[in-house]
């Protein structure tokens, strides 16, 4: 394959996609051109239209906007052409122009890439920035060396892109082209601006859900990341410039908005990708909450290690992850253990204390939790399953209570096809000897408890949490407390507790736990009641 045309679309630009693909239809059966379109979470879905109306085009669908850099990289990686033409979705390729591209490249073998001209609908050329250190836009009448090429008019050898490392995926919106241009220049890649080789640029603007300040702030964050990457001594100066530029563009800002803008611009250790993404998709308030949350997490030593195993449930995992990130308490770390085939590392935000572990083969929930506990640095362990969620105050147990207790559990709201069930019971050894009334995501306990008990039992097919609670409490004189927070537990058909056909296994496991751990625990409590401290307001039995 000689040439791969790669474009990205998102938002409500289906009409643009139709015009672009219509202009490329003449190359459908020529064999030397392929087209790759990346649908970056558009509505209506451009990918569905492409597969239906242009089946010869390769369509890649993202369920959400992943940012310009990541989407273009997806298209480039899937391209099979020697040359890659990277264009925007609001462009149109003039009739026969790709053949002119090919002729020029075959006649000028010393050229590594071309910065294409852009013509407006009226036929006049669009002024372009062609130099990295010169922000002036102009339209040269002759061929000239270009050191800067935007991400909408670049024709280049795929091999050189791959050697340079493709687009830097730390950018969500803007500056990815400047970053790539500098790396190509430093690698000695020779790119020419050739005005005779052009495409039409329609300048169709998206219906932005975000307001102007969020867009400008996101672009300035790209400037800060770029400066820190290539010109580190200028990073603080660029922050000051960014603040001045926002004030100039936005006019007089109210003191509260200005404070939030400063907090975002001068935050020292952000994930630029996540911060830009939140600004563009959710707005200034959400971005400011993100910055404050990251700062609080980074400035506190780890008290609680949250273990979150997951297996092929990306959508529910997102909700569980968000419930951890939104916790009011910030002295936690999150350990995600992936026990499935779906890679969720791209979902995890930077700026938080998050460890990502992946099992080589399917190991099960208990083995995944044991692996997470081994990697944990906190004094206490908390659990969350990938289809459950915490309320924001779940980890907000006062420090003095946390220090005085060994095993803490909360209320739980269990949701299944029969509706919600609220579970909140005072602690009772008698009741624990009969059944488990403490769900896994409701528990916070000292790491030393589970370590001394030998960890989770990886051989049991179900009721592992009940077995562990009994085994932990049987081997130590633990201080136990129920707290008034809530966890939301979803019982579904793909979970052990939601499947049919497990009744016989559950009965067998339940007999084993009762005989081996639960009844001995209760009998020891009866004989040594004075040595136990159960703090729940109503005593224990």
C-alpha positions, 0 to 999 in steps of 0.5 A: 500500500502506497498511501494511507489517509487518516482522519479523526472526527468527534462531536456532531460533524457527520456532514463533514465526514460525508463530504470528506469521504465523498471526495475520496470515493474516486480512489476506492478501487485503485488499490494504492490508497486506503482510508482510516477514520477514527470516530472519537466518540461522535454523536451521531456515530460516524463509525456506523455511517462509514461501515454502512455507506463506505465499507472500503474505509477502515472505521475505528470507534472510541466510546468517548473522546480520547483526545486528538493525539491518541485518536490519530495514533490509533489511525496511524498504527492501523495504517498499512501505507508507506506514506500517511496523510493526516488530515482533519474531518472538515477538509475535502481532497480536490479531484485527482490531488492524491495522484499529484501527491504520488507523482511528486513523491516519486519524482522527489525521493529525498523528501521525507514529508510535505506540509500541504497547502490549505485553501478556503472555500473561496479558493484563496490560500489559508495563511499557515505557520511553518516555523517552530520559532516563528508564530507568524502565519503566511502563505509562501508562493514558492516551495520552502522548508517547513519545521512546523506542520499542523495535525491537519495537513501533514503527508509523511512516511509512516516509518519516520512517524514511528521512529519519532514516537508518533504524537505525544499522548499527554496532549488532549487538545492542542500542541500535539503538532508542535511537539511532533514537529520539534521531534521531527526537526531534531531527527533531521526529517526534511519536510517541504511546504509545496503550495501546488499540493493542497486540500480544501479546509472548510473551517467547520467549528464544533458545537462546543459544550465547553465555554471559551475559558475552558478551551483556552485554559486547556490550550495553555496547559498544553503550552506548559507541558511542552515547555516543561518537556523541551525547555524546562527552565522556561516552564514557570515563565510559560505559566505566567504567560498563560495566566496573562494570556487568559486575562487578556482574552477573557477580560476581567474575571471574577476573583473566584474564577481567577483563583481557580484558574491560578490553582490549575495553571500553577499546580506542580504535578498534574496529568496534563492529559486528564486535566485537559480532558476534564476541562474540555468535557466537564468544565472548570469546576470539575478540573479544579476539583481534580487538582485539589484532589490530586494535591490532597492525595500527594500531600498525605502519607498513605493510611488506607490501601484500596484493593480493586480487582477487575475483569472485563467490565470496563463500564462498571469499572469506570463507576467504581474508579470514580467513586474512589477518586471522589472520596473526601478522605485523601490519604489513600492509594488505589491498587487495581489488579486486572484479572481479565483481557480488557486493558483498563490502564488507559482509564486510570488518571495520573496525579493520584497514587494508583498502582496497576497490576495485571495477572498473566492468566486468570487467577480469580478475585481472591488471588487478585486481592492477595496480590494487591495486599502484597503491593499495599503500603497503607496501614489499613486495607479497604476493598471495592469490586469493579461493579460496586461503588462507595459514597464519597464519605466511605473512607472518612472514618475519623483518624482516632477511631481508625487508629483504635480499631482493627476491623471496621465495616459499614452499612450496604445497599444491595441492588439486584433485579428484585430492588434495593435491600439495605443491610446494616447490622450491629456486630454479633459473633452469634450472627457471624457464626450463622451467616455473613452479614458484612459484604467485602466492599464495606470492610476496612481492616488493618493490613496486619490482620489479613497478613497474620491470617494468611490472606484470602483463601484462593481455593474457595469458589464462593463465600471467601469473605465470610471465611476470611472474616472468621479466620482473621477474628479467630486468630486475634483479639480484634477491636471491631466497629460499625460506622455509618457510611454506605457502600452500594453493591450491585448483584448481577448475573455475571457475579458469583452471588448472582449466578444460578446453579451454585446452591449446592456448592454454597451449601458445601462451602458454608458447612466447611466455614461453619465447622472450621471457623465460624462456630469455633470463633463464637465459642471462643467469644463466649468463653473469653467475652471479656477479652473482646471489644466490640464497639457498636452502641448495642453490645455484642452477643 
